[in-house]
Amino acid sequence: MTEELERLLTRVDDVVDRMPASFNTYEFVQKLALHHQGAYFAAGHSLASQPLPALKLIHRQVGEVLGESDRLIEGAHLACVTPWGETASSPRWHRKA
C-alpha cells in the first residue's frame, strides 16, 4: 500500500458521516472521491504502476477498511456493476445507530 493510499484511507470516517444510513462500497468510493479529490487523485497516481488497475485497488482497500470499521454493519451482498464495467457484488453497509 502506498503512502498516498494510506492518507486517503484516513479520510474514511469523515465520509461515513456524510453517507446515508445504508450504501454500497462503490457509492462510498464515489463520495470519497468527491469530498477528497486531491487525496483520491494522488492515491490513484501512486498506484499506476501496480499490476491491478488503480481503481480496483482503491475499491478493494476501501472495502477492507469499511469491513474493519466498528461504526458499520456489513449487510447482504447485492449484485451491481462496477465503475469499470464488470458484474460483481458489493455488501450493503449500514451505519450503526
C-alpha positions as CSV (number, residue, x, y, z in Angstrom):
1,M,0.0,0.0,0.0
2,T,1.4,3.4,-0.9
3,E,1.7,6.4,1.4
4,E,-0.9,8.3,-0.7
5,L,-3.4,5.5,-0.4
6,E,-2.9,5.3,3.3
7,R,-3.6,9.0,3.5
8,L,-6.8,8.6,1.5
9,L,-7.9,5.8,3.8
10,T,-7.6,8.0,6.9
11,R,-10.5,10.0,5.5
12,V,-12.9,7.1,5.5
13,D,-14.6,8.1,8.8
14,D,-15.2,11.6,7.5
15,V,-17.1,10.2,4.5
16,V,-19.0,7.6,6.6
17,D,-20.6,10.6,8.4
18,R,-21.7,12.0,5.1
19,M,-23.3,8.8,3.8
20,P,-27.0,7.8,4.0
21,A,-28.0,5.1,6.5
22,S,-27.1,2.4,4.0
23,F,-24.8,2.3,1.0
24,N,-22.6,0.0,-1.1
25,T,-18.8,0.2,-1.5
26,Y,-19.0,1.8,-4.9
27,E,-21.3,4.6,-3.8
28,F,-18.9,5.2,-0.9
29,V,-15.8,5.5,-3.1
30,Q,-17.7,8.0,-5.3
31,K,-18.4,10.1,-2.3
32,L,-14.8,9.7,-1.0
33,A,-13.5,10.9,-4.4
34,L,-15.9,13.8,-4.4
35,H,-15.0,15.1,-1.0
36,H,-11.3,14.4,-1.1
37,Q,-10.4,14.8,-4.7
38,G,-6.7,15.6,-4.2
39,A,-6.1,12.6,-2.0
40,Y,-8.0,10.4,-4.3
41,F,-6.1,11.5,-7.4
42,A,-2.8,11.2,-5.5
43,A,-3.7,7.6,-4.4
44,G,-4.6,6.6,-7.9
45,H,-1.5,8.2,-9.4
46,S,0.7,6.4,-6.8
47,L,-0.9,3.0,-7.8
48,A,-0.5,3.4,-11.5
49,S,2.5,1.1,-11.7
50,Q,0.7,-1.8,-9.8
51,P,-0.3,-4.9,-11.7
52,L,-4.0,-4.4,-10.9
53,P,-5.7,-1.3,-12.1
54,A,-5.6,1.6,-9.6
55,L,-9.4,1.9,-9.4
56,K,-9.8,-1.8,-8.4
57,L,-7.0,-1.5,-5.8
58,I,-8.6,1.6,-4.2
59,H,-12.0,-0.1,-4.1
60,R,-10.5,-3.2,-2.6
61,Q,-8.7,-1.3,0.1
62,V,-11.7,0.9,1.0
63,G,-13.8,-2.2,1.3
64,E,-11.4,-3.7,3.7
65,V,-11.4,-0.5,5.8
66,L,-15.2,-0.4,5.8
67,G,-15.2,-4.1,6.9
68,E,-13.0,-3.3,9.9
69,S,-15.0,-0.3,11.0
70,D,-16.8,-0.5,14.3
71,R,-19.2,2.1,13.0
72,L,-20.7,-0.1,10.2
73,I,-22.5,-3.4,9.9
74,E,-21.9,-5.4,6.7
75,G,-25.2,-6.4,5.1
76,A,-26.2,-8.6,2.2
77,H,-24.0,-8.7,-0.9
78,L,-26.1,-7.4,-3.8
79,A,-25.4,-7.6,-7.5
80,C,-24.1,-4.5,-9.1
81,V,-21.9,-3.3,-12.0
82,T,-18.5,-1.9,-11.0
83,P,-17.3,1.5,-12.2
84,W,-15.1,-0.3,-14.6
85,G,-18.0,-2.3,-16.2
86,E,-17.7,-5.7,-14.5
87,T,-20.6,-7.5,-13.0
88,A,-19.9,-8.0,-9.3
89,S,-21.5,-7.9,-5.8
90,S,-21.0,-5.4,-3.1
91,P,-22.0,-5.5,0.5
92,R,-24.7,-3.1,1.7
93,W,-23.1,-1.2,4.6
94,H,-25.4,0.1,7.4
95,R,-24.3,2.8,9.8
96,K,-24.8,1.8,13.4
97,A,-27.2,4.0,15.3
